[in-house]
């Protein structure tokens, strides 16, 4: 009799622990009928233990992927070993709202899930215990860290003022494009340009006005390039554009359109109206070139020829 009292007391303790632990706990049989449903599940799902008792998991959660879950559960029944799924593989098993105070911005609860086999007295596995862990804080922090790292990586490649590729990253792309040209023979054209009389803008209107001109120039450049083109600030008031899969005629069309669009611009800064023009140099990639530096030099020489030829114009390398 005393032994029976101890057993009952231990069962009571065990059930009390099942209800109070801060994880979801469900027991299902081979037909996926629910026999245990603790308070964590009740609180987060809004469904009482009485309302889900002896109903299948798929009746209670019709949005649950039946094929995926059965494949996971059958391996536990058959092999008598645990199975796991993490939030990185599948964000959640059950779509519960997130009420975490730290990660209140999250729409739903991220979950890690363990499926444990429950053996009978005969050694058969007729039930599975599903344990669900709320890992919203961990998932949220990791995602925030990944976003921060991505932003840092982006900042390391970007010119702070113009938001274009900075010189280092742009030049890396130039090297890669020249290597593609050498390997596959695909046409590619490089355009270098700078703002005419930029020093005069700085001296007359001030450096902040000059910065505004650079930002407007960058915005105009972005509006004129294709998604496959690679634009960057090469230094000071000089910019470069890699026109992939583009012959010299295409390069001239792009450069002339950009030149005309810039010519129409009026930058207003603290009541001052600033107009400016650009000079451009165009160099198609050529088999005779030894490396990307020679390609860059050809485009630069064409740019300087445009400067000496009167500015606000474009010049093709080798045609000065």
C-alpha positions, 0 to 999 in steps of 0.5 A, a space after each residue: 500500500 505504501 508503495 502505491 502511495 509513492 507511485 501515485 506521488 511520483 506520477 503527480 510530480 511527473 505530471 506537474 513537471 510536464 505541465 510547468 516546463 517551458 517547452 512544448 510537449 506532445 505525445 502522439 501514437 502511430 495514428 498521430 492521435 494526441 494523448 499528452 498536451 502540456 500547458 506550454 502548448 495550450 498557452 501558445 496554441 490557444 487549444 486546451 488539452 481536452 479539445 485536442 485529446 484523441 484528435 490527430 495532429 493534422 486535424 488540430 494543425 491542418 497547415 502542418 505539412 503532412 508529408 514532411 512530418 510523417 516522413 520524419 515521424 516514421 523514421 522514429 517509429 521504425 528505427 527507434 531513434 530520435 529525430 531533430 529539426 532546427 529553426 534554420 532547417 524549418 523556422 517552426 513546426 507550429 505557427 505560434 505568435 512570438 511574445 518574447 520581450 527581447 525579440 518582440 519584433 518577430 512575427 512568429 516563434 522560431 522553434 527547434 524540435 526533437 522527436 523522441 521514441 517512447 518504448 512500451 514494455 515489449 520494446 515496441 515504439 508505439 508513441 512519440 514524444 514531440 518536444 518543442 523549444 522556443 529559440 526565437 531569441 537565438 534565431 533573432 540575434 543570429 539573423 541580426 548579426 548576419 544582417 549587420 555583417 552583410 551591411 559591414 561587408 557592403 560598406 567595405 565595398 561602397 563609397 560613403 558619399 556617392 553609394 557607388 562601388 568604391 575604387 578597390 571593389 570596382 577595380 576588383 570587378 574590372 580585373 574579373 571582367 578583363 579575365 572573362 574577356 581574355 578567356 571567352 572573348 566576350 565584348 566589353 567596354 570601359 568608360 572613364 569620366 570626370 566632372 569638368 572644372 570640379 575644383 572651380 565648383 569647390 572653390 566658388 560654391 564650397 566643398 559641401 556644394 561639391 559633395 552635393 554635385 558628386 551625389 547628384 552625379 552618382 544618382 544620374 549614373 545609376 539611372 543610366 546604367 543597366 543592372 549588368 553594368 558596374 559603376 564606381 567612384 574611382 577617386 575625387 571627381 572621376 568615375 568608371 563604368 564597366 559595360 559588360 557584353 557591350 561593344 564600342 558602339 554600345 559604349 558610345 551610345 551609353 556615354 553620349 546619353 549620359 553626357 547629355 543627361 548631365 548637361 541638363 542637370 541643375 544642382 541647387 544647394 543653399 540657393 545656388 544653382 550649379 550646372 556642370 558637364 562631364 568628359 568621357 573616355 571609352 576603351 573597348 577591351 582588346 586582345 593586344 592588351 596585356 592586363 586590365 591596367 592597360 585597359 584602364 590606361 587606354 580609357 584614361 588617355 581617351 578621357 584626357 584627350 576629351 579634356 584637352 579637346 574642349 571638355 563636355 565630349 567623349 573620345 574613343 581610345 586610339 581615335 584621338 
